[in-house]
Amino acid sequence: MRSLPAWGVAACLVLGSACGDPRGTTGATDVPAALSPVAAGAEWPVASPAEAGLDPSRLLDLVARIRRREYGTVDSLLVARGGRLVVEEYFGGWSEGRAHTVQSVTKSVTSLLAGLAISEGRVGIHDRVVDLFPGYEPLANDDDRKRGITLADLLTMRTGLDWSEATYSGSPLERLNGCGCDWLRFVLDWPMREQPGARWEYVSGGTILLGGAIGAATGERVDRYADSRLFGPLGVRGATWARGLPDGLPHTGGGLDLRPRDMAKLGALIVDGGRWQGRQVVPEAWIRESTARVVHAPRYLGSHAADYGYLWWLLDLDDPMNPRPLPGDVVTAAGARGQWIFAVPRLALVVVVTSSSDDRDWARPIDFLYTHVIPAVQP
């Protein structure tokens, strides 16, 4: 069983991006002569930047800046466009075959799994969560509000629980991660503050409970369900989960490790309506529903206001840092220390970043998404 790190994404989410202008000039001697070659194979079709309609000079400048750690400690940068992998750069000893912690990007993966279970008729989005766990009766702090929590409330972070992760130290999440106890019991017994659906609050425990609910509804532990319904069809390799009680329950709030190439496949699902290489893996209707804007600007990611869907963040293409603003969404999965999937359906663009940055720099990849990657898309 892999030990748990101290996930503190909620604390990170309120921080602004680090100082410094990412749009300054770079000396010619600092820019690499070429991007690293992307290995062709059955897993990912590949293309050169020119073939994918991307300006290589902007991408080369970005790689030079990453190597100088202008954006914190970036471990990988991948860019795909039109279903083809165009950029694959690793830094600091990381490599293609090595899985990386994705932290709370795990939540967005859990959203996809919930959509699969709902589309198969295993559970309904408005089903009451408590009803899926009859073996946990009687519950502590039981009341009508707790019994009214639905899967929709878990997906939109509107649980009504009296839970805050704004500071990780001493938070319910820290207590859960270190309790050595039944995580589902921990969340089910937690007291309520208000009616579910009334207010947005970042509650990782709710996503752990959602993972347990998917397992209860499908009759398969959620990681096994992921293997058969999502990871298998995508050809995901080497995924690992942090686990706890009961029975090796995966930490669906932030305990997944994935290769960056596999993170990019998840972004490709968003861009292509749930399809991967022509195969419908997740229903298109769920992709649309889960990435719609439900909660308006509950948090800033760095200096960028973000809306919230079903465990996905929604940024705007029309951002002040984008020199060529356009209408449209940047569907975003975000994890502490700088783990990102950016999916831009309007541009058929997927960008993946993994990092080992501190809180100061965790959101800097949003900045270079707007200053370098999106402007690299040629009209």
Backbone hydrogen bonds, N-H to C=O, Kabsch-Sander energy under -0.5 kcal/mol:
donor,donor_aa,acceptor,acceptor_aa,energy
2,R,241,W,-0.5
7,W,5,P,-1.4
11,A,8,G,-0.5
12,C,8,G,-1.7
13,L,9,V,-2.2
14,V,10,A,-0.6
14,V,11,A,-0.8
15,L,12,C,-2.0
24,G,21,D,-1.2
30,D,27,G,-1.7
31,V,27,G,-0.7
31,V,28,A,-0.8
39,A,37,P,-0.5
41,G,44,W,-0.8
47,A,85,L,-1.9
52,A,48,S,-1.8
53,G,50,A,-1.2
54,L,49,P,-3.0
55,D,376,A,-2.3
59,L,55,D,-1.3
60,L,56,P,-2.8
61,D,57,S,-2.1
62,L,58,R,-2.1
63,V,59,L,-2.3
64,A,60,L,-2.1
65,R,61,D,-2.0
66,I,62,L,-2.5
67,R,63,V,-2.4
68,R,64,A,-1.3
69,R,66,I,-1.8
70,E,65,R,-2.3
71,Y,72,G,-0.5
72,G,69,R,-1.0
74,V,72,G,-1.1
75,D,354,T,-3.0
76,S,354,T,-1.8
77,L,89,E,-2.4
78,L,352,V,-2.5
79,V,87,V,-2.0
80,A,350,V,-2.8
81,R,84,R,-2.5
82,G,348,A,-2.3
84,R,81,R,-1.3
85,L,45,P,-3.2
86,V,79,V,-3.0
87,V,79,V,-2.1
89,E,77,L,-2.7
91,F,75,D,-2.3
94,W,91,F,-1.5
98,R,95,S,-1.5
99,A,97,G,-0.5
100,H,258,L,-3.0
102,V,256,L,-2.5
103,Q,256,L,-0.5
105,V,102,V,-2.3
106,T,103,Q,-2.0
107,K,104,S,-1.2
108,S,104,S,-0.6
108,S,105,V,-0.6
109,V,105,V,-1.5
110,T,106,T,-2.2
111,S,107,K,-1.7
112,L,108,S,-1.6
113,L,109,V,-1.9
114,A,110,T,-2.5
115,G,111,S,-2.3
116,L,112,L,-1.9
117,A,113,L,-2.3
118,I,114,A,-2.6
119,S,115,G,-2.6
120,E,116,L,-1.7
121,G,118,I,-1.5
122,R,117,A,-2.2
123,V,117,A,-0.7
127,D,124,G,-1.8
129,V,149,I,-2.7
132,L,129,V,-1.9
133,F,130,V,-1.8
136,Y,133,F,-1.8
137,E,134,P,-1.5
142,D,139,L,-0.7
147,R,143,D,-2.0
148,G,144,D,-0.7
148,G,145,R,-0.9
149,I,146,K,-1.4
151,L,127,D,-1.4
152,A,125,I,-2.0
154,L,150,T,-1.6
155,L,151,L,-2.5
156,T,152,A,-1.6
157,M,154,L,-0.8
158,R,153,D,-2.6
162,D,191,P,-2.5
163,W,161,L,-1.8
171,S,168,Y,-2.5
175,R,171,S,-2.2
176,L,172,P,-2.7
177,N,173,L,-2.9
178,G,174,E,-1.5
179,C,175,R,-0.7
179,C,176,L,-1.1
183,W,181,C,-0.7
183,W,245,L,-2.5
186,F,182,D,-2.3
187,V,183,W,-2.1
188,L,184,L,-2.9
189,D,185,R,-2.3
190,W,187,V,-1.1
193,R,160,G,-3.6
194,E,160,G,-1.9
197,G,158,R,-2.7
198,A,195,Q,-1.8
201,E,157,M,-2.7
203,V,201,E,-0.7
206,G,203,V,-0.8
207,T,203,V,-0.9
208,I,204,S,-1.9
209,L,205,G,-2.4
210,L,206,G,-1.9
211,G,207,T,-2.1
212,G,208,I,-1.9
213,A,209,L,-2.4
214,I,210,L,-2.5
215,G,211,G,-1.9
216,A,212,G,-2.5
217,A,213,A,-2.6
218,T,214,I,-2.2
219,G,215,G,-1.9
220,E,215,G,-0.5
224,R,221,R,-0.8
225,Y,221,R,-2.3
226,A,222,V,-2.4
227,D,223,D,-2.2
228,S,224,R,-2.0
229,R,225,Y,-2.6
230,L,226,A,-2.1
231,F,226,A,-3.0
232,G,226,A,-0.6
232,G,227,D,-1.7
234,L,230,L,-1.5
235,G,231,F,-0.9
235,G,232,G,-1.3
236,V,231,F,-2.5
240,T,257,D,-1.4
242,A,255,G,-2.3
243,R,2,R,-0.8
244,G,249,L,-2.0
245,L,181,C,-0.7
248,G,244,G,-0.6
249,L,244,G,-1.4
249,L,246,P,-0.6
251,H,242,A,-2.5
252,T,250,P,-1.5
254,G,251,H,-1.2
255,G,251,H,-2.8
257,D,240,T,-2.6
258,L,100,H,-2.4
262,D,259,R,-0.7
263,M,259,R,-1.9
264,A,260,P,-2.2
265,K,261,R,-1.1
266,L,262,D,-1.4
267,G,263,M,-1.8
268,A,264,A,-2.1
269,L,265,K,-1.6
270,I,266,L,-1.2
271,V,267,G,-2.1
272,D,268,A,-2.4
273,G,270,I,-0.9
274,G,269,L,-3.9
275,R,272,D,-1.0
276,W,279,R,-2.5
279,R,276,W,-2.0
281,V,274,G,-2.5
281,V,279,R,-0.9
282,V,274,G,-2.0
286,W,283,P,-0.6
287,I,283,P,-1.7
288,R,284,E,-2.3
289,E,285,A,-2.4
290,S,286,W,-3.1
291,T,287,I,-1.3
292,A,289,E,-1.1
294,V,292,A,-0.7
294,V,308,Y,-2.6
295,V,308,Y,-2.4
297,A,295,V,-0.6
299,R,306,A,-0.9
301,L,304,H,-3.1
302,G,15,L,-0.9
302,G,300,Y,-0.8
304,H,301,L,-1.8
305,A,303,S,-0.5
306,A,299,R,-2.0
307,D,314,L,-2.4
308,Y,295,V,-2.4
309,G,312,W,-3.0
310,Y,290,S,-2.7
311,L,155,L,-1.1
311,L,309,G,-1.1
313,W,332,T,-2.9
314,L,307,D,-2.3
315,L,330,V,-2.4
317,L,328,G,-2.4
319,D,317,L,-2.0
322,N,319,D,-1.9
330,V,315,L,-2.4
331,V,329,D,-0.6
331,V,343,A,-2.5
332,T,313,W,-3.0
333,A,341,I,-2.3
335,G,339,Q,-2.4
338,G,335,G,-1.2
339,Q,335,G,-2.1
340,W,338,G,-0.5
340,W,353,V,-3.0
341,I,333,A,-2.0
342,F,351,V,-3.0
343,A,331,V,-2.9
343,A,341,I,-0.5
344,V,349,L,-3.2
347,L,344,V,-1.1
348,A,344,V,-0.6
348,A,345,P,-1.2
349,L,344,V,-1.9
350,V,80,A,-2.6
351,V,342,F,-2.6
352,V,78,L,-2.6
353,V,340,W,-2.0
354,T,76,S,-1.4
356,S,73,T,-3.0
357,S,337,R,-1.8
361,D,358,D,-1.0
362,W,358,D,-1.0
364,R,361,D,-1.8
366,I,363,A,-1.6
367,D,363,A,-0.7
367,D,364,R,-0.7
368,F,364,R,-1.6
369,L,365,P,-1.8
370,Y,366,I,-1.7
371,T,367,D,-2.3
372,H,368,F,-2.0
373,V,368,F,-1.9
374,I,369,L,-2.9
376,A,372,H,-0.7
376,A,373,V,-0.7
377,V,373,V,-0.5
377,V,374,I,-1.5
378,Q,53,G,-2.9
